């Protein structure tokens, strides 16, 4: 067992090392350049489309609305990474790590947009008449037969990683939070969580999407409100917090209080790794959810789906990071969810830790739901649709196991597999980048063509009214 632990520790250091950082950031930057920074320029349009995507047009094909697909995507990404992941990045890499999380998100918007465009472009209809897609289908249908082994590798990495990072690790986070805050036994939390998970997961993507589009907006707004209270109370410290973030993104920070100090490279590494863990840009998972969305154009889905990265990292993670830094608890020497809990408690004594525990529980629960769909589609690709019911049963049974188990090794393996998922996906994005750019140009050219007569009609109508 020690040999396996040492092996995965060494492998994890490699796959989350400098080459992976360069590959992830480099791919995102390359795609931003190919797209003329369109994902950043179209953020306002993305928000407008997000709201309108609740009711797709009659020509759209899919199983759930694009809004529900985005909420399913966010249900998987807005989780422990936004609470524990951000705190860990700052505790180890210093305040500068938050800056590199932002950079990961900004280039990651192009990555997520691209992987969604390709996922919808190359999606298929399975034998249950449901739309399925994701990097495995992109690789198989877009790159050709000789790349099929890469599609299989992605599906295998994703199918295995889901049980760790998307299931047992999340259940463990919920049970620990409930035990620390309210004294509830971990096995009780595990059983209750398994019942709720079964009620949703056994209904498939339509039920997951229906729950996600109601629960995710509520939990995000609730958490933003809580962190907003922390920032309001420490409002005078916010300018200093921003100064620390921008200063130590490029210069080392010395030891202070319980903080051990950090080099710039450590801030970059932790910021990028935790940023990817949180928003999953580059992993290809968002494409699996968006492939089920009702749409008539892949670019439309990409514009809606890329907003998940902005909401997850630029909004939710930023609120967590600023709360930790502005409250001053980042120098305490603590890490993970405990550090975020202390920032809440510093602002709201006697109440903060309970609010954080509830937030963490809801975040982790929705992650279990979102990742159940991702992992299911990976195993369906590998084993066929006959694996659906056995998978869902095993997924539900793993929840109480994760709630009571010690998962240090499971976390290590899942984190490693998470990084390995990115490699096949990023390869497909780089090879198919010209197609992504072509589809994007054609979409916006068509939008301008349709808009021009409409604008001319308005002018003509105004002229007639004047006369």
C-alpha positions as CSV (number, residue, x, y, z in Angstrom):
1,X,0.0,0.0,0.0
2,X,2.8,2.4,0.8
3,X,4.3,1.7,-2.6
4,X,1.0,2.7,-4.3
5,X,0.8,5.8,-2.2
6,X,4.4,6.8,-3.1
7,X,3.8,6.0,-6.8
8,X,0.7,8.2,-7.0
9,X,2.3,10.9,-5.0
10,X,5.2,11.0,-7.5
11,X,2.8,10.8,-10.5
12,X,0.6,13.6,-9.0
13,X,3.6,15.8,-8.7
14,X,4.4,15.2,-12.4
15,X,0.9,15.6,-13.8
16,X,0.2,18.8,-11.8
17,X,3.7,20.1,-12.4
18,X,5.1,22.8,-14.7
19,X,4.4,20.9,-18.0
20,X,0.6,20.6,-17.1
21,X,0.5,24.2,-16.1
22,X,2.0,25.2,-19.5
23,X,-0.3,22.8,-21.4
24,X,-3.5,24.1,-19.7
25,X,-2.7,27.8,-19.8
26,X,-1.0,27.5,-23.2
27,X,-4.0,25.8,-24.7
28,X,-6.4,28.3,-23.3
29,X,-4.3,31.3,-24.4
30,X,-3.9,29.8,-27.9
31,X,-7.6,29.3,-28.2
32,X,-8.3,32.9,-27.0
33,X,-5.9,34.2,-29.7
34,X,-7.5,32.0,-32.4
35,X,-10.9,33.3,-31.3
36,X,-9.8,37.0,-31.1
37,X,-10.5,37.0,-27.3
38,X,-14.2,36.5,-28.3
39,X,-15.1,34.6,-25.0
40,X,-14.0,37.6,-22.9
41,X,-15.6,40.2,-25.3
42,X,-18.9,38.3,-25.3
43,X,-19.3,38.0,-21.5
44,X,-22.2,40.5,-21.4
45,X,-23.9,38.6,-24.3
46,X,-23.2,35.3,-22.5
47,X,-25.1,36.5,-19.4
48,X,-28.1,37.7,-21.6
49,X,-28.1,34.3,-23.5
50,X,-27.9,32.5,-20.1
51,X,-31.2,33.8,-19.0
52,X,-32.9,33.3,-22.4
53,X,-31.6,29.7,-22.6
54,X,-34.3,28.6,-20.1
55,X,-36.7,28.3,-23.1
56,X,-34.9,26.9,-26.2
57,X,-36.4,27.5,-29.7
58,X,-38.6,25.0,-31.5
59,X,-35.7,24.0,-33.8
60,X,-33.4,23.0,-30.9
61,X,-32.7,19.3,-30.4
62,X,-31.7,17.8,-27.0
63,X,-33.0,16.5,-23.7
64,X,-32.9,19.4,-21.3
65,X,-32.8,23.2,-21.8
66,X,-29.3,24.9,-22.2
67,X,-29.9,26.6,-18.9
68,X,-30.5,23.3,-17.1
69,X,-27.3,21.9,-18.9
70,X,-25.4,24.9,-17.5
71,X,-26.8,24.4,-14.0
72,X,-25.8,20.7,-14.3
73,X,-22.3,21.9,-15.3
74,X,-22.2,24.3,-12.4
75,X,-23.5,21.7,-10.0
76,X,-20.4,19.7,-10.6
77,X,-17.9,22.6,-10.5
78,X,-19.3,24.8,-7.7
79,X,-18.3,22.6,-4.9
80,X,-15.6,22.0,-2.3
81,X,-13.1,23.6,-4.7
82,X,-14.8,26.9,-4.2
83,X,-14.5,26.6,-0.4
84,X,-11.7,24.2,0.5
85,X,-9.8,24.5,-2.7
86,X,-9.4,28.3,-2.7
87,X,-8.4,28.2,0.9
88,X,-5.8,25.6,0.3
89,X,-4.3,27.5,-2.6
90,X,-4.0,30.7,-0.5
91,X,-2.7,28.8,2.6
92,X,0.1,27.2,0.6
93,X,0.7,29.7,-2.3
94,X,-0.2,32.9,-0.5
95,X,-2.6,35.6,-1.7
96,X,-1.0,35.7,-5.2
97,X,-2.5,32.2,-5.9
98,X,-5.9,33.9,-6.3
99,X,-4.5,36.0,-9.2
100,X,-3.4,32.9,-11.0
101,X,-6.8,31.3,-10.4
102,X,-8.3,34.4,-12.2
103,X,-5.9,33.9,-15.1
104,X,-6.8,30.3,-15.3
105,X,-10.5,31.2,-15.5
106,X,-10.0,34.0,-18.2
107,X,-8.1,31.7,-20.6
108,X,-10.2,28.8,-19.4
109,X,-13.3,30.5,-20.8
110,X,-11.9,29.9,-24.3
111,X,-11.1,26.3,-23.4
112,X,-14.5,25.6,-22.0
113,X,-16.2,27.4,-24.9
114,X,-14.2,25.2,-27.3
115,X,-14.8,21.9,-25.6
116,X,-18.5,22.6,-25.5
117,X,-18.7,23.6,-29.2
118,X,-16.9,20.4,-30.2
119,X,-19.0,18.2,-27.8
120,X,-22.3,19.5,-29.3
121,X,-20.8,19.3,-32.9
122,X,-19.9,15.6,-32.5
123,X,-22.6,14.4,-30.1
124,X,-24.6,11.3,-30.9
125,X,-28.0,9.9,-30.0
126,X,-27.8,6.6,-28.0
127,X,-30.1,3.7,-28.1
128,X,-32.3,5.3,-25.5
129,X,-32.8,8.3,-27.8
130,X,-30.8,10.6,-25.5
131,X,-28.1,13.0,-26.8
132,X,-24.6,12.1,-25.6
133,X,-21.3,13.8,-26.1
134,X,-18.0,14.9,-24.6
135,X,-14.3,14.5,-25.3
136,X,-14.6,10.8,-26.0
137,X,-17.0,11.4,-28.9
138,X,-15.1,14.4,-30.1
139,X,-11.9,12.3,-30.3
140,X,-13.6,9.4,-32.0
141,X,-15.7,11.3,-34.5
142,X,-13.5,14.4,-34.9
143,X,-10.0,13.0,-34.9
144,X,-10.7,9.6,-36.5
145,X,-10.2,5.9,-35.8
146,X,-6.5,6.0,-35.1
147,X,-7.2,8.3,-32.1
148,X,-9.8,6.0,-30.6
149,X,-7.5,4.7,-27.9
150,X,-7.2,8.3,-26.6
151,X,-11.0,8.5,-26.4
152,X,-11.0,5.3,-24.4
153,X,-8.3,6.7,-22.1
154,X,-10.4,9.8,-21.4
155,X,-13.5,7.7,-20.6
156,X,-11.5,5.4,-18.3
157,X,-9.8,8.3,-16.4
158,X,-13.2,10.1,-16.1
159,X,-15.1,7.1,-15.1
160,X,-12.7,6.2,-12.3
161,X,-12.0,9.8,-11.1
162,X,-15.7,10.4,-10.7
163,X,-16.0,7.9,-7.8
164,X,-13.2,9.7,-6.0
165,X,-13.3,13.4,-6.7
166,X,-17.0,13.5,-7.6
167,X,-18.5,11.2,-5.1
168,X,-16.6,9.8,-2.0
169,X,-14.5,12.9,-1.5
170,X,-17.6,15.1,-1.6
171,X,-19.5,12.9,0.7
172,X,-16.6,12.9,3.1
173,X,-16.6,16.7,3.0
174,X,-20.3,16.9,3.9
175,X,-20.1,14.4,6.7
176,X,-17.0,16.1,8.2
177,X,-18.7,19.5,8.0
178,X,-21.9,18.3,9.6
179,X,-20.0,16.5,12.4
180,X,-17.7,19.5,13.2
181,X,-20.5,22.0,13.1
182,X,-23.5,20.2,14.5
183,X,-22.1,17.0,16.0
184,X,-24.0,14.7,13.6
185,X,-22.4,11.2,13.2
186,X,-20.8,10.7,9.9
187,X,-22.7,7.5,9.2
188,X,-26.0,9.3,9.7
189,X,-25.0,12.0,7.2
190,X,-23.8,9.3,4.8
191,X,-27.2,7.5,4.8
192,X,-29.2,10.7,4.5
193,X,-27.0,11.9,1.6
194,X,-27.3,8.5,-0.1
195,X,-31.1,8.7,0.0
196,X,-31.2,12.2,-1.5
197,X,-28.6,11.2,-4.1
198,X,-30.7,8.1,-5.1
199,X,-33.8,10.2,-5.4
200,X,-32.1,12.4,-8.1
201,X,-29.5,10.2,-9.8
202,X,-31.8,7.3,-10.5
203,X,-34.0,9.6,-12.6
204,X,-31.2,10.4,-15.1
205,X,-30.2,13.6,-16.7
206,X,-33.7,15.1,-16.9
207,X,-34.2,14.8,-13.1
208,X,-30.6,16.0,-12.5
209,X,-31.1,19.0,-14.7
210,X,-34.5,19.8,-13.1
211,X,-33.0,19.7,-9.6
212,X,-29.9,21.6,-10.7
213,X,-31.7,24.5,-12.3
214,X,-33.6,25.1,-9.1
215,X,-30.9,24.3,-6.5
216,X,-27.7,25.7,-8.1
217,X,-28.8,29.4,-8.5
218,X,-30.2,29.4,-5.0
219,X,-27.0,28.0,-3.4
220,X,-24.8,30.3,-5.4
221,X,-26.8,33.4,-4.4
222,X,-26.9,32.3,-0.8
223,X,-23.2,31.8,-0.6
224,X,-22.4,35.1,-2.3
225,X,-24.7,36.8,0.2
226,X,-22.8,35.1,3.1
227,X,-19.4,36.1,1.8
228,X,-20.7,39.5,1.0
229,X,-21.5,40.0,4.7
230,X,-17.9,39.0,5.5
231,X,-16.5,41.5,3.0
232,X,-18.9,44.2,4.2
233,X,-17.6,43.8,7.8
234,X,-14.0,43.9,6.6
235,X,-14.6,46.5,3.9
236,X,-11.7,48.6,5.0
237,X,-9.3,45.7,4.5
238,X,-10.4,45.0,0.9
239,X,-7.9,47.4,-0.8
240,X,-5.1,45.8,1.2
241,X,-6.3,42.4,0.1
242,X,-6.2,43.3,-3.6
243,X,-2.7,44.8,-3.0
244,X,-1.5,41.5,-1.5
245,X,-3.0,39.5,-4.4
246,X,-1.4,41.5,-7.2
247,X,1.9,42.0,-5.4
248,X,2.5,38.4,-4.5
249,X,1.4,37.0,-7.8
250,X,4.8,38.2,-9.1
251,X,7.0,38.5,-6.0
252,X,7.7,35.9,-3.2
253,X,6.0,36.4,0.2
254,X,7.9,35.8,3.4
255,X,6.7,33.9,6.4
256,X,4.2,35.7,8.6
257,X,2.2,34.4,11.6
258,X,1.4,30.7,10.8
259,X,2.0,31.2,7.1
260,X,5.2,29.5,6.0
261,X,6.0,31.8,3.1
262,X,5.8,31.0,-0.7
263,X,7.7,31.5,-3.9
264,X,6.1,32.8,-7.0
265,X,6.1,29.4,-8.7
266,X,4.3,27.9,-5.8
267,X,1.6,30.6,-6.1
268,X,1.3,29.9,-9.8
269,X,1.2,26.1,-9.3
270,X,-1.4,26.2,-6.5
271,X,-3.5,28.8,-8.2
272,X,-3.7,27.0,-11.5
273,X,-4.2,23.5,-10.0
274,X,-7.0,24.7,-7.7
275,X,-8.5,26.8,-10.4
276,X,-8.7,23.9,-12.7
277,X,-10.1,21.7,-9.9
278,X,-12.8,24.3,-9.3
279,X,-13.9,25.3,-12.8
280,X,-12.8,22.1,-14.7
281,X,-11.9,24.2,-17.8
282,X,-9.7,21.8,-19.8
283,X,-11.0,18.6,-18.3
284,X,-13.8,18.4,-20.9
285,X,-16.6,17.6,-18.4
286,X,-18.7,20.6,-19.3
287,X,-19.1,19.2,-22.8
288,X,-20.7,16.1,-21.5
289,X,-23.4,18.1,-19.8
290,X,-23.9,20.6,-22.6
291,X,-24.2,17.8,-25.2
292,X,-27.6,16.9,-23.6
293,X,-28.8,20.5,-23.9
294,X,-31.5,21.5,-26.5
295,X,-29.7,23.6,-29.1
296,X,-29.7,24.3,-32.8
297,X,-26.0,25.4,-33.0
298,X,-22.9,24.3,-31.1
299,X,-21.6,27.9,-30.8
300,X,-24.8,28.9,-29.0
301,X,-24.2,26.1,-26.4
302,X,-20.6,27.2,-26.1
303,X,-21.5,30.8,-25.3
304,X,-23.9,29.7,-22.6
305,X,-21.6,27.1,-21.2
306,X,-18.5,29.2,-21.0
307,X,-20.3,31.4,-18.4
308,X,-19.9,28.5,-16.0
309,X,-16.2,29.2,-15.7
310,X,-16.8,32.9,-15.1
311,X,-19.5,32.3,-12.4
312,X,-17.5,29.6,-10.7
313,X,-14.1,31.2,-10.5
314,X,-14.3,35.0,-11.2
315,X,-17.4,35.4,-8.9
316,X,-17.7,32.5,-6.4
317,X,-14.0,31.7,-5.9
318,X,-13.1,35.4,-5.8
319,X,-15.6,36.0,-3.0
320,X,-14.1,33.1,-1.0
321,X,-10.5,34.3,-1.5
322,X,-11.2,37.9,-0.7
323,X,-13.1,36.9,2.5
324,X,-10.1,34.8,3.6
325,X,-7.5,37.5,2.9
326,X,-9.5,40.6,4.0
327,X,-10.4,38.9,7.3
328,X,-6.7,38.2,8.0
329,X,-7.1,34.5,8.8
330,X,-4.9,33.5,5.8
331,X,-1.8,33.9,8.1
332,X,-3.2,31.5,10.7
333,X,-1.4,28.4,9.4
334,X,-4.7,26.6,8.8
335,X,-5.9,25.3,5.5
336,X,-8.9,23.9,3.6
337,X,-12.5,24.4,4.7
338,X,-11.4,25.2,8.2
339,X,-9.7,28.4,7.0
340,X,-12.8,29.5,5.1
341,X,-14.9,28.7,8.2
342,X,-12.6,30.9,10.3
343,X,-13.1,33.9,8.0
344,X,-16.9,33.4,8.3
345,X,-16.6,33.1,12.1
346,X,-14.4,36.2,12.3
347,X,-17.1,38.2,10.7
348,X,-20.1,36.5,12.2
349,X,-19.1,34.9,15.6
350,X,-21.2,32.0,16.7
351,X,-23.0,31.8,13.3
352,X,-20.4,31.8,10.6
353,X,-19.1,28.3,11.0
354,X,-22.7,26.9,10.7
355,X,-23.4,28.9,7.6
356,X,-20.2,27.6,6.1
357,X,-21.0,24.0,7.0
358,X,-24.4,24.3,5.3
359,X,-22.9,25.9,2.2
360,X,-20.3,23.2,2.0
361,X,-22.9,20.4,2.4
362,X,-25.1,21.8,-0.4
363,X,-22.1,22.5,-2.7
364,X,-20.8,19.0,-2.2
365,X,-24.2,17.4,-2.8
366,X,-24.7,19.1,-6.1
367,X,-21.2,18.1,-7.1
368,X,-22.2,14.4,-6.5
369,X,-25.2,14.9,-8.8
370,X,-23.3,16.6,-11.6
371,X,-20.4,14.1,-11.5
372,X,-22.7,11.2,-11.5
373,X,-23.8,12.1,-15.0
374,X,-20.2,12.7,-16.2
375,X,-19.0,9.4,-14.9
376,X,-22.1,7.5,-16.1
377,X,-21.5,8.8,-19.7
378,X,-17.9,7.7,-19.5
379,X,-18.8,4.2,-18.5
380,X,-21.6,4.1,-21.0
381,X,-19.0,4.9,-23.7
382,X,-16.8,2.1,-22.5
383,X,-19.5,-0.6,-21.7
384,X,-22.6,0.5,-23.5
385,X,-26.0,1.6,-22.2
386,X,-26.4,-1.7,-20.2
387,X,-24.1,-0.2,-17.6
388,X,-26.5,2.6,-16.7
389,X,-28.5,0.9,-13.9
390,X,-25.6,-0.9,-12.3
391,X,-23.5,2.3,-12.4
392,X,-26.2,4.3,-10.7
393,X,-26.7,1.7,-8.0
394,X,-22.9,1.6,-7.3
395,X,-22.7,5.4,-7.3
396,X,-25.4,5.7,-4.6
397,X,-23.7,2.9,-2.5
398,X,-20.3,4.7,-2.6
399,X,-21.8,7.8,-1.0
400,X,-22.1,6.4,2.6
401,X,-18.8,4.6,2.2
402,X,-17.1,7.9,1.4
403,X,-18.9,9.6,4.3
404,X,-17.3,7.4,6.9
405,X,-13.9,6.4,5.3
406,X,-10.5,7.9,5.5
407,X,-9.9,9.1,1.9
408,X,-6.4,10.6,1.8
409,X,-5.3,7.9,-0.8
410,X,-8.6,8.1,-2.7
411,X,-8.2,11.9,-3.0
412,X,-4.6,11.5,-4.2
413,X,-5.6,9.0,-6.9
414,X,-8.7,11.0,-8.0
415,X,-6.7,14.2,-8.2
416,X,-4.1,12.4,-10.4
417,X,-6.8,11.0,-12.7
418,X,-8.4,14.4,-12.9
419,X,-5.2,15.8,-14.4
420,X,-4.9,12.8,-16.8
421,X,-8.4,13.6,-18.1
422,X,-7.1,16.9,-19.3
423,X,-4.4,15.5,-21.7
424,X,-6.7,13.8,-24.2
425,X,-9.2,16.7,-24.1
426,X,-6.5,19.3,-24.7
427,X,-5.0,17.4,-27.6
428,X,-8.3,17.3,-29.3
429,X,-8.8,21.0,-28.8
430,X,-5.4,21.9,-30.3
431,X,-5.9,19.6,-33.3
432,X,-9.5,20.9,-33.9
433,X,-8.8,24.6,-33.2
434,X,-9.3,25.6,-36.9
435,X,-12.7,24.0,-36.9
436,X,-13.7,25.8,-33.7
437,X,-12.6,29.1,-35.2
438,X,-14.5,28.4,-38.4
439,X,-17.8,27.5,-36.6
440,X,-17.5,30.6,-34.5
441,X,-17.0,32.9,-37.6
442,X,-19.9,31.3,-39.4
443,X,-22.2,31.7,-36.4
444,X,-21.5,35.4,-35.8
445,X,-21.6,36.1,-39.6
446,X,-25.1,34.6,-39.6
447,X,-26.1,36.6,-36.6
448,X,-25.0,39.8,-38.3
449,X,-26.8,38.8,-41.5
450,X,-30.1,38.2,-39.6
451,X,-29.7,41.4,-37.5
452,X,-29.1,43.7,-40.5
453,X,-32.6,43.4,-42.1
454,X,-34.2,43.7,-38.6
455,X,-32.3,47.0,-38.0
456,X,-33.3,48.3,-41.5
457,X,-36.9,47.5,-40.7
458,X,-36.7,49.6,-37.5
459,X,-35.3,52.5,-39.4
460,X,-38.0,52.3,-42.1
461,X,-40.7,52.1,-39.5
462,X,-39.3,55.1,-37.6
463,X,-39.2,57.1,-40.9
464,X,-42.9,56.3,-41.7
465,X,-43.9,57.3,-38.2
466,X,-42.1,60.7,-38.6
467,X,-43.9,61.3,-41.9
